[in-house]
Amino acid sequence: PVRRPAAWRRYLETDMTGCSGMAAAACIVGEGSLDKEGRSRGEAVPIILCADDYGIAPGVSGAIRDLIAQGRLTATSCMAITDHWEAEGPRLVPMAEQADLGLHIVLTGGFAPLGHMPGLAPDGRLPGAGTLGSKAYLGLLSKTEVAAEIDRQIARFQSVMGMKPRYLDGHLHIDR
């Protein structure tokens, strides 16, 4: 078993009842940051607990909603590209005051893009992360094509949620 410093266990066991949104980050801070030996320095360190992949499957989405309701998450990144998005997205709207709701931009992973992408997804499926990374490194990505797909994903998020995403990030760290 993994042995964690006592201060870490206190963070994980913190009762966050009544905390919401960014306030939950303050509630979980507890005793502050740790030095190299795992001892508390007594400094407040705000953290954000974010779960990626909301919308990828009903079970994942339900678990994320439960964790937000319990005050255990302060954000979730939503996959507006998936087949489950239109059913799962509206279930998250009532939690917009409890957590930051962002868009998890998907340009990889075998998903069907929301629009025609002849350069990146000629067969109608987005490539694996390695292929996307190689194309990016070699300058073989069409900025116009990628920007159009990102715009489509933002628009689908907004049409289902009735709001803009609070932030954008990338599936499989494509934003890095």
Secondary structure, DSSP 8 states (H G I E B T S, - for coil): -----HHHHHHHH---TT--HHHHHHHH-TT--B-TTS-B---------EEEEETS-HHHHHHHHHHHHTT--SEEEE-TTSTTHHHHHHHHGGGTTTSEEEEEE-S-SS---SS--TTT-TTSS---HHHHHHHHHTT-S-HHHHHHHHHHHHHHHHHHHSS--S-EEEGGGTT-
